[in-house]
Amino acid sequence: MSFLSARLKAGLSQAEVGKALDVSAAAVCQWETGQTLPRTSLLRPIATLYGCTIDELLTPDAPES
């Protein structure tokens, strides 16, 4: 599951995630596009917010057939 698919599955906007985690929506966008990764201290709060595990969050999406 990618950061993008996890966020969409949780029904949250980038702005909502940014506000909940005290980061900018631009930072959330960068995680979703692979430009950067969140600080390790944010992984548990992100997974909790998205309703998934850290392992799920860091496992890439399977390619679509």
C-alpha positions in Angstrom: 0.0 0.0 0.0 1.5 3.4 -0.9 1.1 6.5 1.1 -1.3 7.8 -1.6 -3.5 4.7 -1.6 -3.6 4.5 2.2 -4.7 8.2 2.4 -7.4 7.7 -0.2 -8.6 4.5 1.5 -8.8 6.5 4.8 -10.9 9.2 3.0 -8.6 12.0 3.9 -7.3 15.0 2.0 -3.6 16.0 2.0 -4.6 19.1 4.0 -6.4 17.0 6.6 -3.4 14.7 7.0 -1.0 17.7 7.2 -3.1 19.3 9.9 -3.4 16.1 11.9 0.3 15.5 11.8 1.5 19.1 12.0 3.2 19.0 8.6 2.4 20.8 5.4 0.1 19.4 2.7 3.2 19.8 0.4 5.1 17.4 2.6 2.3 14.8 2.3 2.3 15.3 -1.5 6.1 14.6 -1.5 5.6 11.4 0.4 3.0 10.3 -2.0 5.1 11.0 -5.1 8.3 9.4 -3.6 10.2 12.7 -3.6 10.8 12.3 0.2 9.8 10.0 3.0 8.3 11.1 6.3 10.5 11.2 9.4 10.5 7.8 11.2 8.8 9.4 14.2 5.8 10.0 12.0 5.3 6.5 10.7 3.2 5.3 13.6 1.0 8.4 13.7 0.5 8.1 9.9 -0.4 4.4 10.1 -2.8 5.1 13.0 -4.4 7.9 11.1 -4.8 5.8 7.9 -6.0 2.7 9.8 -3.1 0.5 8.6 0.1 -1.0 9.9 3.6 0.5 9.3 4.4 -2.6 7.3 1.4 -2.0 5.0 2.3 1.6 4.6 5.8 0.9 3.5 4.9 -2.0 1.1 4.6 -0.7 -2.4 1.3 -1.2 -4.3 1.2 -4.2 -6.6 1.4 -3.2 -10.3 -2.0 -3.1 -12.0 -2.5 -5.8 -14.6 
